Structure formats: structure tokens, C-alpha cells
């Protein structure tokens, strides 16, 4: 028995030694890294690539970091979100545990996560693939219109159609349900939301986005959000596993948007 145990130990050590020799950690972090859960990138410089038809080529892996915690940070300076009273009332009772992402549910535009996304262009569709929750959006580029009435079924990501206006890709999306949050804070929307995004690749490494949110069911007027995404050269989307966070029920605290809503409601009385 002792001889067998000793032999097993020798085998384990023999196998572990070559494995350890294969593992190396670079002394100098690469321009793009994911160490510590913080994904960073250094955008390359140069002119924006173009397709044979002259349009900018948007293909690539992009990283957006702005407005993840609070989309109000993406508003023009001095502006605030134009809540309807009913929206403030709805937000005032929300808890942090209500965040749909804690239940591994889809993340709808204009929300973003601190993980990259990939744009894939085809003649008839443009796909936006997100690493977070392994989601995807399909933008129809074949000239079709939005469905209407009962044919437009509410969904998590909505129904998107696209077109080119010069060097800018315009993505028009309707048909959302009202189940998603805009950000980590907890800003919400209704199922009447209509979003128009404009993507412009200004150079090799930067993609500017302007997002107009028109939601008469939750806000008194349309508002515009702006951000810039940076290219992650030679990067790939990684596997993302979401396992229905079991600790969500223990996060027994108001959402940040609830505190904001309570303060604003008191000020209106």
C-alpha cells in the first residue's frame, strides 16, 4: 500500500512539473488587459478603415466604459433626466436586488457593462454581440420597416432597423418591454421607449455614439446620451457565465435611483 501511494505521489509530481513550466505571467501588461476584473485598452491611432463602397468599416471589438453606473453622466453638461412623476414613484420603492442583471436577464440599450462588444457587418444585417450575458442584437439593413400594432411583440432588446446617413450608421429600435434598467443606479423606462443610435467611426480607434431616448411613458421629453467606445485590436470576446445570482435576495437596500426619486418627490410637494 505504501509503495502504491509513493508511486502515485511521484506521478503527480512528474505531471505537475511540466505544467508549471508552461505557465508564465508577462512582466509588462499588454495594452489591453482584464487583470482584476478591470478591462482596459489603448486605442490605436490612424484613419478609419473603409469598405469597398466607401462606408466606414465598423467591424471590430469595442470597449465602452462611460455611463455604466449612471447614464445621467452621458447627458450634456447641466442637463438632468426629465422624469415623469409616475417614474419617480416607480423608482422610489425599488431595491438594489431588483436589478435584472442579477437574475442574468438581457441588458438592453442604452445600458452597458464593463465588458467589450463586437460589431459584425453583413450585407443584410449588422450584429452587435455583447460579452456580458452572451447577448446579441440584430439590426436589419434590408430596408424593412418596424412591425406595428399586435405584430410588434415587446422584447428585451427590441426590434432594430438600420440605415446609413453618410458616414454614420443610424439604428432605430422600438418594441421594448419595461423590464430592464438603464444602469447600475436603477433608472427605468416604459414599453413605449423608442431609441435612435448614431454610430460614427471617427478614426481607427474611436467610435462615437449619440443615443436619443424618446419614452413618453416614463420621461417628459426625449433626451440624448453620448459616449465614445475604443477599439480593442486583436481582442476576442471571452466566455461569460451568469448563474442566476443566489445572493441577490440578501442585497436588502434601496437602489440608488430610489433615494434619488424620494428626494425629488419630496421637493415637488
C-alpha positions in Angstrom: 0.0 0.0 0.0 2.8 2.4 0.9 4.6 1.6 -2.4 1.4 2.4 -4.4 1.0 5.7 -2.5 4.6 6.6 -3.1 4.3 5.8 -6.8 1.2 7.9 -7.1 3.0 10.8 -5.5 5.9 10.5 -8.0 3.4 10.5 -10.9 1.6 13.6 -9.6 4.9 15.5 -9.2 6.1 14.4 -12.6 2.9 15.7 -14.3 2.9 18.9 -12.3 6.4 19.9 -13.2 5.9 20.3 -17.0 2.6 22.0 -16.4 4.2 24.6 -14.1 6.9 25.2 -16.7 4.2 26.1 -19.3 2.6 28.8 -17.2 4.1 32.2 -17.4 2.9 35.7 -16.4 4.1 38.6 -18.5 6.1 41.2 -16.6 4.8 44.0 -18.7 0.9 44.0 -19.0 -0.3 44.2 -22.6 -2.1 47.4 -23.9 -5.4 45.6 -23.3 -5.9 43.6 -20.1 -8.5 42.1 -17.8 -6.5 41.9 -14.6 -8.5 42.4 -11.5 -11.8 42.4 -13.5 -10.9 45.9 -14.9 -10.8 45.8 -18.7 -8.7 48.4 -20.3 -7.5 49.2 -23.8 -5.3 51.7 -25.5 -7.0 52.7 -28.7 -4.8 52.6 -31.8 -4.3 55.6 -34.0 -4.8 56.1 -37.7 -7.6 56.7 -40.2 -10.9 54.9 -40.1 -10.9 51.8 -42.4 -13.5 51.8 -45.2 -15.3 49.2 -47.0 -15.2 48.9 -50.9 -18.3 51.0 -51.1 -16.6 53.8 -49.2 -18.6 53.5 -46.0 -16.6 53.3 -42.7 -16.0 49.7 -41.6 -17.3 49.3 -38.1 -16.2 45.7 -37.6 -14.2 45.0 -34.5 -14.2 44.5 -30.8 -15.1 47.7 -28.9 -15.0 48.8 -25.2 -17.3 51.3 -23.7 -16.7 52.4 -20.1 -18.8 55.5 -19.9 -22.2 55.7 -18.2 -22.2 52.1 -16.9 -23.0 53.1 -13.3 -25.3 56.1 -14.1 -26.4 57.1 -17.7 -27.1 60.6 -16.4 -23.3 61.0 -16.8 -23.8 60.8 -20.5 -26.2 63.8 -20.7 -25.0 67.2 -22.0 -23.5 69.2 -19.1 -26.1 70.8 -16.9 -29.0 68.5 -18.1 -30.9 66.1 -15.9 -33.2 63.2 -16.7 -36.7 64.5 -17.4 -38.7 62.1 -15.2 -42.5 61.9 -15.2 -44.0 61.8 -11.7 -45.1 58.2 -12.2 -41.5 57.2 -13.0 -40.2 58.7 -9.7 -42.9 56.9 -7.8 -42.0 53.6 -9.5 -38.3 54.1 -8.8 -38.9 55.2 -5.2 -39.7 51.7 -4.0 -37.0 49.8 -6.0 -34.3 47.8 -4.2 -30.8 47.0 -5.4 -31.8 43.4 -5.6 -34.3 44.2 -8.3 -31.6 44.8 -10.8 -32.4 42.5 -13.8 -28.7 41.7 -14.4 -28.6 40.0 -11.0 -31.0 37.5 -12.5 -28.9 37.0 -15.6 -31.5 38.8 -17.8 -30.7 40.6 -21.0 -29.1 44.0 -21.0 -31.0 46.4 -23.3 -29.6 49.5 -24.9 -28.6 52.1 -23.8 -27.3 50.1 -20.8 -23.7 48.8 -21.0 -21.5 46.5 -18.9 -17.7 46.9 -18.4 -17.1 44.2 -21.0 -16.4 44.5 -24.7 -18.8 44.1 -27.6 -18.2 43.2 -31.2 -19.8 44.7 -34.3 -20.2 42.3 -37.3 -21.4 43.7 -40.6 -23.1 41.7 -43.4 -25.0 43.0 -46.5 -28.4 42.4 -44.8 -27.7 42.6 -41.1 -25.4 44.2 -38.6 -24.9 42.2 -35.4 -23.9 43.7 -32.0 -22.5 40.8 -29.9 -22.0 41.5 -26.2 -19.7 39.6 -24.0 -21.9 40.3 -21.0 -24.6 37.6 -20.7 -23.6 36.5 -24.2 -26.2 38.7 -25.7 -26.7 39.9 -29.2 -28.7 42.4 -31.2 -29.6 42.1 -34.8 -30.0 45.3 -36.9 -31.9 44.7 -40.1 -30.2 46.6 -43.0 -32.5 45.3 -45.8 -34.9 48.3 -45.9 -37.7 46.7 -43.9 -39.9 48.8 -41.5 -40.8 48.2 -37.9 -43.8 46.0 -37.3 -46.8 47.8 -35.8 -49.8 47.0 -33.6 -50.1 43.5 -32.4 -47.3 42.4 -34.8 -44.8 44.3 -32.7 -44.2 42.0 -29.8 -42.4 43.6 -26.8 -39.0 42.0 -26.2 -35.9 42.6 -24.1 -33.8 44.1 -26.8 -36.4 45.5 -29.1 -36.7 45.5 -32.9 -33.8 47.3 -34.7 -33.6 48.6 -38.2 -30.6 50.5 -39.6 -29.5 52.8 -42.4 -26.5 54.8 -43.4 -26.5 58.6 -43.3 -23.2 59.5 -44.9 -20.5 58.1 -42.6 -22.9 57.4 -39.8 -24.8 54.2 -39.0 -28.3 55.0 -37.7 -30.0 52.3 -35.6 -33.7 52.8 -34.8 -35.2 50.5 -32.1 -38.7 50.1 -30.8 -40.7 47.2 -29.2 -39.0 47.0 -25.8 -40.6 45.6 -22.7 -40.3 47.6 -19.5 -38.2 45.1 -17.5 -34.7 46.4 -17.9 -32.7 49.1 -16.2 -30.6 51.8 -17.9 -27.7 51.4 -15.5 -26.5 50.1 -12.1 -28.2 53.0 -10.3 -31.6 51.8 -11.4 -33.1 54.3 -13.9 -36.0 52.7 -15.7 -38.1 53.1 -18.8 -41.5 52.1 -20.1 -42.6 49.8 -23.0 -43.2 52.9 -25.1 -39.4 53.6 -25.4 -38.0 54.5 -28.8 -34.2 54.6 -29.2 -32.2 56.1 -32.1 -28.5 55.4 -32.0 -25.9 57.1 -34.3 -22.5 55.4 -34.6 -19.6 57.3 -36.3 -16.1 55.8 -36.6 -14.1 59.0 -36.4 -10.7 57.2 -36.7 -9.1 53.8 -36.4 -9.5 53.5 -32.6 -12.6 55.5 -31.7 -16.4 55.0 -32.3 -18.6 57.9 -31.3 -22.2 57.2 -30.3 -25.2 59.5 -29.9 -28.3 57.9 -28.4 -31.7 59.7 -28.4 -34.2 58.1 -26.0 -37.8 59.1 -26.6 -40.0 57.5 -23.9 -43.3 59.3 -23.3 -44.3 56.6 -20.9 -41.6 57.5 -18.4 -40.0 60.8 -19.4 -41.5 64.2 -20.2 -39.3 64.8 -23.3 -36.6 63.0 -25.4 -33.0 63.2 -24.1 -29.6 62.5 -25.7 -26.8 60.4 -24.3 -23.3 60.5 -25.8 -20.2 58.2 -25.4 -17.1 57.0 -27.2 -16.1 53.4 -27.5 -12.5 52.4 -28.1 -11.2 49.6 -30.3 -9.5 46.6 -28.8 -7.2 45.4 -31.5 -6.8 41.7 -31.9 -9.1 41.1 -29.0 -11.8 38.4 -28.8 -15.0 38.2 -26.7 -14.5 35.7 -23.9 -16.8 33.2 -22.3 -19.3 34.8 -19.8 -21.1 32.6 -17.3 -24.1 34.0 -15.4 -25.5 31.6 -12.9 -28.6 33.3 -11.5 -27.1 35.1 -8.6 -28.4 33.3 -5.5 -27.2 36.1 -3.1 -29.4 38.8 -4.7 -32.1 38.3 -2.1 -29.6 39.3 0.6 -29.0 42.7 -1.0 -31.6 44.4 1.1 -31.0 48.0 0.3 -32.8 50.7 -1.8 -31.5 51.2 -5.3 -29.6 54.4 -5.7 -32.3 55.6 -8.1 -34.8 55.0 -5.2 -33.0 57.5 -3.0 -32.9 60.0 -5.9 -36.6 59.6 -6.6 -37.6 60.0 -3.0 -35.6 63.2 -2.7 -37.1 64.6 -6.0 -40.7 63.6 -4.9 -40.3 65.5 -1.6 -39.1 68.5 -3.5 -42.2 68.6 -5.7 -44.6 68.6 -2.7 
